[in-house]
């Protein structure tokens, strides 16, 4: 993921994206990503899975654009960073909520418990880092001190593959879902351990 960020954060790429999409403010792009994600969730709930996946991808593109526009136009703000992170959590929740409408080879009550666990483990790592930074346990405003197995893109990509496979092969869909779940459980545990270890350097 870090490699991907380095690639897409090259100045010339950032400038091209920022210049192309500067007709909307960064916060507008962020808000648009949430609105598109909500429509995507509704489509999934109405059994239009692939249209929903497409709109979730577009939502992700809006989220990608906002930061580049902010840097290009010099309009980055602390509130913008807060709003971007908050919207990301809402979109993550909408993506996982969509999985309640998919069919899997395991009983519904089992899948529902796993979905709630996945939601918890996707939302918790960024909270752990932010709260450790807020309390001064581990100053890490840019999420670089507490290294994690996975950030946001990895589980979302795996869930996208899982959803795409679902109408074709429920077993393959379940495999990618469980892969995302195990990855995020490990990331949550890792985040807690690293905060415990690194906090000793800031006592």
Helices and strands as residue ranges (DSSP letters): H 2-8, H 11-20, H 26-45, H 49-73, H 78-98, G 99-101, H 108-134, H 152-166, H 170-198, G 199-202
